Amino acid sequence: MKNSPFLKKKFKINTNYPLYHNKIHLIQLFNLVALFFLLPLSLKAFLLQDYKSSLPLFAVALVTLFNYYYLKKSKNEHFASHFLSSIFLVLMTYLVYTGGVHNTGPLWISSLPLIVLFVLGLKKGLNYILLFLIFTFIILYIPFDFLGKAQYPDDFKLRILLSFLLVTFLSALYEYNNITSFDTMQKLREELEYNSTRDYLTSLYNRRGYEKHIQSLQNPKGVILMCDMDLFKKVNDNYGHDAGDFVLQEVAQKIKSILREADIAIRWGGEEFFVFLPHTSIENGALIAEQIRMAIENLSLIYKSHTIKITLSIGVGEITDTMGLAEAISHADHAMYRAKKAGRNSTVIFTP
């Protein structure tokens, strides 16, 4: 059998960074690492009487501790991500401005791209990095001296900026690869899920799709239609199996076009179709069944200059408070066979 043209479906890929890890726990971990990293540095600077380094480091450590407990209580990872990134942006800007211990402060700025790109994603992380680069360029190259601004050799300024840009580029490239890989996997999962619940020829639901759909219904009351194509074997015998596939596709699409959005159409097997009409009375279900039967009866299918006519025998069963789904399917199936015995091309409502 040929591949169905109806399976050509477009899947939307999420362009935002997908948080496929447990992001809340990871941000909490970042906060703890920052806390236990900054506290010893703050203490060391304090013992060396370098208060301009000690106090800011201690303040940032306290803020990361606050962010950790806030995230633990609120689970607001969006705020915590931006808050953590802002903390590090301010800290790295401060280290560039003051020079830190012996003008080694700028050596720490390479950690900023790793942090903000991971917790914020590519687009938002790059915005933070761009903002930091603007601040850093102003500090390094705009001549002013205010509140102990550090002075650096020109070669050092250039090297620190180039090394920062290199780390940013590599981190952004890694993050971009993560995004595209995840989007590709997500698309493949969606396609696999779609194909696993659909009949490859008609694009209607298959048995697995039926089971998944029925289980999702809170109260599956309604009407069951069992539709069987009359004398379908003659189509295969007279025109070939490709013609049979063509007829199955056309009949399936015609049935689907008549149904409502909430109705479910399933290729039950071979030339048999199952239709579930939720929240429908037996009378209205019979009317829809007749509409389907007449539409197929009036359908003229042209295949390689051959006109093919096909009809349906339809059985109608009802799901009620006392009649379960399985029993209603059995009743509809029984009614469909009664339609066959009555001469085909007819609709029969199940009666005991």
N, C-alpha and C positions, 0 to 999 in steps of 0.2 A: 504493500500500500504506500502511496505517496505521502510526503509530509503535508500536513494541513496548512493552508495559507492563513487560517484563522488564528494560529498560534503565534503569529508575528505581533508581539505586544511590547510596547515601550514601558520601561520601568524608570521611574523618577529616582535619580540619585541625590542623596542629601549633600548639599554643597557646604554645609557647616561641618565643623570638625566633629566627628563622631566620638563620643566618650565611651569607648568600648571597655575601658577598665572601670573598676570601682573608684571613681574620681574622688569621692569624698574621702575615702581612706588614704588615697595618695596625697591629697592636699594636706590632710592631717599629718602625714609622715613628713612632708616638706616643712611644715611648721615646727615639728619636733626636732628635725635635723638642724634647722636654722637656729632654734632655741639653744640646743646643746653645743652648737658651733660658736654662736655669738657670745654666750655667757663667759666661756674661758678667755676669749679675746678681750672682752670688756674688763674682766678681772686683771688680766695681764697688763693692759693699758693703765688701769687704775693703780696697780702696784708700781708702775714706772712713772706715776704722776702725770700721765698723758691724759688729762681730763677731757680735752676736746675730742678724743677718740673713745674714751671709756664711757662717757655719759650717753652719747648717741647710740653706741653699740648696745648698752644696757637697755635703753629705751626701746630699741627695735626688738630686742629679745622679749621684753614684756609685751609688746604689741603682737608678736607672733604667738605668744602664749594665750593672749586674749583671743586671737583668731582661731586657735586650735579649739578652745572651749566653746566659742561661738558656733563654729561649724559642727561640733559634736552635738550641740543642743538643737540648733535650727535646721541642720542639713541643707542650708542655703549655699550650695557650692558655687553659684554664680557670683554672689557677693564675696565669698571667701577667696575665690580665684583672683578677682580684681583687687581685693584688699591685699593679698599676699604679693601680687605683682607690683602694686603701688609701693608697698613697703620696701621691696628690693630696689625699685627704681630710685626712690628717695635715698636709700642707703648708698647705692653705687654712685649717685650724683654727689652725695656728701663726701665720699671717699676720694673722688676725683678732685673735688674743690679743695679739700683740706690736705690731701696727700696721704692721710693716714699716718702710720708709723714709718718714719724715714722715707716719705714719699713713695711708699709701696702700695698705697691704696688702689691705684688704677689697675694693679695686677689682678684684682678680684672681679673686675667688671665682666670678664668672660663667662662668669656663671649666670649672668642675667638672661642671655638668649635661651639657655637651656631651661631655665625656670619658666619664663613667661610664655615661650612657645609651647611647652608641655601643658601647662595648666590652663592657658587661654586658647590654644589653637593657633593656626598659622596667621590668619588675617588680623585678629585682635592683638596677638603677640607682636607682630611686626609693627603695629601702631605704637605700642609701648617702646619698642626698640628705637623707632624713628624719633620719638619724643626724647628719649635718653641721648641719642646722637646729637640732637639739636642743643640740648643742655651742655653736653660735653664739648662740643665745638665752641660754644660761647665761652665756656670756662677756659679752654686751652688757648684760644686764638684771639679773643676780644680783650684788649689790654685794659684791665682795671684791677685794683687791689683793695679788697674790702673784707674785713674780718678774717684775716689770715689765709687768704687764697694761696694755694701752693704754686710754686714755680717749677717748671719742668724744662729740660733741654729740648730743642726743636726736634732732634732725632728721636727722642723718647716719645714725644707727642705723636709723631707720624707712625711709629711702630705700634704704639698702643691702640691707635685707631684702626690700623690695618689688621692687626691681630684680632681685634673685636669684630671687624667686618668679616673676617675669615670664619670665625666661630659662628657668627650669625648666619652666614651663607650655608655652612655645613649643617647647622641645626635646623634651618628652614628646609633644606633639601631632605633631611631625614624625616621631618614632620610631614612634608608634602608626600613623600613616599608612603608614609603611614596612612595618610588620608586616602590616597588613590588606591592603595591595597585594600583598605577597609571597604571603600565604596565598591570596588570590584567584587569583593566577597559578598557584600550585601546584595548587589545586583544578582549574583549567581544564586544566592539563597532564595531571593524572590522568584527567580525564574524556575528554580527547582521546586519550590512550593507550588507555584502556578501549574507547572507541568505535571506534578504528582497528583494534583486534584482534578485535572482536566483530561478529557478524552482527546487523544492526539489528532484524531481525524475531524471531529465536529466542533471541538473547543467547548462543548458542554461539559458539565461536571461528570466525573466518573464515579465509581462506587465509593472510592476513598473520599472524594469531594462531598458526596452525599452524606457519608457518616460524619464528617467534620461539620457540615452545615446543620444536619439534624440535631447533633449534640449541642450546638450553640443556641438552639431555639428554646426559650423558656417554657413555652406551652405549645407544643406542635399540634394544635388542633387545626383541622382543615379538610381538604379533599385530595385524594390521590387519583391520578390518571395513569393508567397503564396503556401505552400506545404501541401497537405492533404494525409494521408495514406489511400489507397483504401481498402474497405471492412474490416476495422480494427475490427469492431464488431464481425466478425466471429472468430478472434483470441481469443477474450475474451470468446466467447461462446464455442469454441471447446477445448481450452487449459486452460482456467481460467484467472482471472485477473492478477495473478502473471506473467503469460506468456505475457500478454499484457504490463505490466510494463517493462519486460525484452526487449521486442521488441521496445518499445518507447526509452529506454535507448540506445540500439544499433543503432537505426536509427539516433537518435540525435547525437551520437558520430561520426557516419559516415558522416553526413552532416557537422559537425564542422571540421572534418579532411580535407574536400575538400576546405573549405573556406579559404580566405586570412586572414592575421592578422587584417586588418582594417574592415573586414566584420563583421556583427552582426547577430547572430542566436538567435531566440527567440521561446520558446514554447508558441504559441499563445493561445492554449486552446485545451484540449482533445488530438486528434491525429493530430492537425494542427500546422505547423511550419511557422514562418515568417522569411525571410532572407532579410537583407538590404545590398546592394552592393554599397558602396559610390563611386562616380566619375567613374561610369561604364556606357558604352553605352548600349542601348537596345539589340544590336546584341551580345555583349560580355556577357550581363546578361543572354540571352537565351542560350548561349553556356554553361555557368556555370550551369544553370538550368538543361540542358540535361546531363551534367556530373553527377550531383547529382542524377537525375532520373535513369540513367543507373547503377550507383554504387549501389543504393538501389535494383534495379531489379536483379542484379547479387549477391546480398547478401543472403547467406544461413545461417539462424539462427537456432542453435541447442538448443532446450530447453527440458530437460528431455527425451532425445532420440528422440524427435520430431523435424523434419526439418520444419521450418516455412519460407514461402516466402511472401514477402510484396512488394507492388509497391506504387509509388507516382503519384498524379496528381498535376501539377505545373502550376500556372498562373503567368505571367510576366507583371508588370506595370512599368512605368517610371516616375521619378520626373524631371520636366524641369522648365524653367523659367516661363512657363504659367500653369504648372500642379503641384499643391501642394502635400504635403505628404499624407494628408487624401484622396485626390482624387486618387492618385496613388495606395494607399492601396485598395480602392474600385475597381479600375480597375483590379488589380492583383487578387482580390478575385473573381471578375466576370469571368476573364479568367480561373481561376482554376475550377469554376463550369462548364464552357464550356468544359474543358478537361475531367471532369467527364462524361458529357453527350456524349462526343465523344468516350467513351469506356474505360476511365481511362488509367493510366500508360502512360501519354503523357504530353507534355509541350505546352502551348498555350500562345502566346503573345497577349496582349489586343489590339484590334482594335475596333474603334467606330462602 
